[in-house]
Amino acid sequence: MNNFKTIALSMITATTIGLTGCGGSDTASTTTSPVVDNTLSPATSNCDASFELLSSDITANTTLDATKTYGLDGKVRVLSGATLTIPAGTTIAGCTPQSFMVIAPGAKIMADGTQANPIVFTSQKDALGQSLPNSAGEWGGLVLAGNAFTHYSGNKYEADETVTYGSADHTHDGESSGSLQYVAIKHSGYEVEKDKELNGLSLAGVGSGTVLKNIAIIGGLDDGMEIWGGTVNIDGLYVYNAQDDSVDTDLGYRGTIQNVLVKQVNVDSVNNHDSAGMEFGNDNNTIVTDDSNATQPHMINYTAYVKGGGIS
């Protein structure tokens, strides 16, 4: 764990990540597959002219080009049946605070970076060298939505209620939404309305077939990572400067989160349940449940340097 801490802390001001202490392997290939033309170039855009603008709806298998910076102007959805492949070294930038990416249930993202060439999701300001190290809220974030068990039926993602996720049974618990390995998510978070915010990484009803390894979330206006239900596992996670909870789990999430390093710099509140290093919730004032479906993450090797709460 000491090697993991040393490497992760060095990422605060760096644009690359290396989490070799997390046990993740460099399995990603940098071989360029044929690129499916699925981008738009409108006459006007909030994105810098040097960016390749992604279509608002990606409906066919699409492979990006690591030599380009891609822009998100508003919401970009990868829809059911489509796979978005992002090669190592690619940068994707949200051009406005309202810009974010959704991997819909039935869709996949294959974003496998390497220690030497991570994949970076960040803001346009950061991509242009205009962000401060601790800045947050410059773009929305990344959302993975799946069909694994989640409390309630017809769940809707709080920051975009057109995104539905989860199932009332465990039929889809092994489902895959793809892979994120050696990925950095920076300067994220946007309050759509009160108590409905975009996080750095949102996982909604995501199944255990999804691979999440060696992920850094740096600078978030809300949670670094929030999980609603599902069974996905995370191995290797660094969260720096999330201004609400660093890691938040809810709605019946059952999975393993291991090799975690958290550092909270600015916090939303300083009590024991807001702005916590980790928050585990069942919403027991509104959910009638039994132990078999309660939120119960399995934590291994979690270290936090926090202001505010530790574990709530």
Order of alpha helices (4+ residues) and beta strands (2+ residues): alpha-beta-beta-beta-beta-beta-beta-beta-beta-beta-beta-alpha-beta-beta-beta-beta-beta-beta-beta-beta-beta-beta-beta-beta-beta-beta-beta
